Amino acid sequence: MTNMALFKRRTPGRPGEWYYCLKHGTVEEGPQCRAADRFGPYATREEAAHAMTTVRERNEEWREAEERWTGEPPDDPPDHRSR
């Protein structure tokens, strides 16, 4: 008989690793929420707190690079929040 509890274990958090939880909009030390709901790890709490700004900046850099490469702006990704 299989012990289903094995499949519910989470990776324990590590002090000094910081994450930004997308679901709760909060910074957490060590992974507290599931991987699909967080960005990280970050080296500092402050880096994790600015995760969404970092994402926006990197997305804009990607869009600019894509436009330089192809000569036209990339399509916007679908907005999954509207579902």
N, C-alpha and C positions, 0 to 999 in steps of 0.2 A: 504494500500500500504506500502511495506517495504522500509525503508530508507537504501539503499545499502552503504551509507557512514559509517554506524555503523561497517561494516565488514572491513573497511580499516584503522581503528584506530590502532595506534601502542602504545605500552606501553611507556609512557614518560620516558626519561632517568633520572637516579638519580645521583646527584653529589656523587662522592666517589665510584661508582661502575665502574669498568673498564672491557672492553671486547676486545678480539682480533677478528677482522673481517677477516674471511678466504677469502672472495671474493676480498677484497681490500688490504689485507696484512697490515692492519693498526690497531693501538690501538685507541679505542674510549671510551669516558666517557659516561656512560649510554648507553643503547642499542639504536644504531642508525640504524643498519642494521637488517634484519630479523633473527630470532633465528636460523634457519637452516644454516646461514652463519657466525656464530660466536661461540667462546668459552668464557665462563665466567659465572658469574661475578668473577672478581679477586679483591682483597682488594687494590692493588696498581697498578699504571701505569706500573711499572717495571715488576711485575708478569705477567701482560697481554702481555707485550712486549716479554717475554720469553715463551709464551704459546706453540709454536711449539717445543721448546726444551723440555719442560715439557711433552708434548705428546709423543715425541720420547723416552724419558727416561721411561715413564710409559709403553709404548708398549714393550720395551725391557724387563722390569721387568716381564710383563705378559708372554712374550715368554719363559723366563727362568723358571718361576713358572710352566707353562704348560708343559715344557719339563721334569722338575723334577717330576711332577704329573703323566704324561703318559709314560715317558721313551722315547718319540720321539718328535721332533720339530713340532709345530703346522703348519698347512698350512698357507701360506701367504694370506691375504685378496686380493680380486681382486682390480686392480688399476682402479678406476672409471674415472680417468682423461684421460685415453686413448680413451674414447668414442667420 
